[in-house]
Amino acid sequence: MKKLYLLFFFLTGLVPTYSQQMGMSLGLSSKLFLPLDIHYAGSNGFGIKFNFSNNLNKGTEGEDYTSTINWDQFPEDHVKNGAYYTTYDLGLGKYFENFYVLGMLGLARETLFRNCFDDFHILGDNGYYYKQTAGSTDINIGAEIGLIKNNFLFGIHATRFTGIGIKIGYAFDFY
């Protein structure tokens, strides 16, 4: 994962040097993900986009005791198990005068959680607390299309984990 972060920071530092346009957008998807992305487009119209999506509906309840209590400790307190995903995507595509088309490929990182209840109300918020641990990592694929009007971006995206969603943002021209 550290190599992925290094690659991300390298590309976000190198790509703006050769770009003619930079933009940022924020959106909401049907599966309650909040995508945040930044894109760069060159004078030839080729563009690259970095996307991070966080799940708004994680399902955890109470206080986080991940660093205090081991995953399998206090099994009598376990109430509900679940999982949520965080996605990191790279999009490549073509930016035209008024619209853009991108294909996206990335990783979806699963986080497992256990909601717990302490009958004695010693732990957590009125007895409610949760624990988290890393789950699996899976491939996330998708596509995005959008309009550019007066430097404002309006996009529709769909990926395997986030579902269909909309984005709005702004693009800065450097030429």
Long-range contacts (C-beta under 8 A, 24 or more apart in sequence): 4-88, 4-107, 8-50, 8-88, 11-48, 11-50, 12-38, 12-50, 15-40, 15-48, 16-40, 18-42, 19-174, 20-173, 20-174, 20-175, 21-47, 21-95, 21-171, 21-172, 21-173, 21-174, 21-175, 22-171, 22-172, 22-174, 23-153, 23-169, 23-170, 23-171, 23-172, 24-169, 24-170, 25-153, 25-155, 25-167, 25-168, 25-169, 25-170, 26-167, 26-168, 26-169, 27-155, 27-157, 27-165, 27-166, 27-167, 27-168, 28-165, 28-166, 29-53, 29-157, 29-159, 29-162, 29-163, 29-164, 29-165, 30-162, 30-163, 30-164, 30-165, 31-55, 31-161, 31-162, 31-163, 32-56, 32-57, 33-87, 33-161, 33-162, 33-163, 33-165, 35-157, 35-162, 35-165, 35-167, 37-89, 37-91, 37-167, 37-169, 39-91, 39-95, 39-171, 41-95, 41-100, 41-171, 43-175, 45-94, 45-95, 45-96, 46-92, 46-93, 46-94, 46-95, 47-91, 47-92, 47-93, 47-94, 47-95, 47-100, 47-102, 48-90, 48-91, 48-92, 49-89, 49-90, 49-91, 49-92, 49-93, 49-102, 49-104, 49-144, 50-89, 50-90, 50-91, 51-87, 51-88, 51-89, 51-90, 51-91, 51-104, 51-106, 52-86, 52-87, 52-88, 52-89, 53-86, 53-87, 53-89, 53-159, 53-161, 53-162, 54-86, 55-84, 55-85, 55-86, 57-84, 58-84, 58-111, 58-113, 59-84, 59-113, 59-115, 60-113, 60-115, 60-130, 60-132, 61-115, 61-128, 61-130, 62-115, 62-116, 62-124, 62-125, 62-126, 62-127, 62-128, 62-129, 62-130, 63-123, 63-124, 63-125, 63-128, 63-129, 63-130, 64-129, 64-130, 64-131, 64-132, 65-116, 65-123, 65-124, 65-129, 65-130, 65-131, 66-130, 66-131, 66-132, 66-133, 69-123, 69-129, 69-131, 70-131, 71-114, 71-131, 71-133, 74-116, 74-118, 77-116, 77-117, 77-118, 77-119, 77-123, 77-129, 78-114, 78-115, 78-116, 79-114, 79-115, 79-116, 79-117, 80-114, 80-115, 81-112, 81-113, 81-114, 81-115, 82-112, 82-113, 82-114, 82-115, 83-110, 83-111, 83-112, 83-113, 83-135, 84-110, 84-111, 84-113, 85-109, 85-110, 85-111, 85-161, 86-111, 87-140, 87-159, 87-161, 87-162, 89-140, 89-142, 89-159, 91-144, 93-144, 95-148, 97-148, 98-147, 98-148, 98-149, 99-145, 99-146, 99-147, 99-148, 100-144, 100-145, 100-146, 100-148, 100-155, 101-143, 101-144, 101-145, 102-143, 102-144, 102-145, 103-142, 103-143, 104-140, 104-141, 104-142, 104-143, 104-144, 104-157, 104-159, 105-139, 105-140, 105-141, 106-139, 106-140, 106-141, 106-159, 107-137, 107-138, 107-139, 107-140, 108-137, 108-138, 108-139, 108-140, 108-160, 108-161, 109-134, 109-135, 109-137, 110-134, 110-135, 110-136, 110-137, 110-138, 111-135
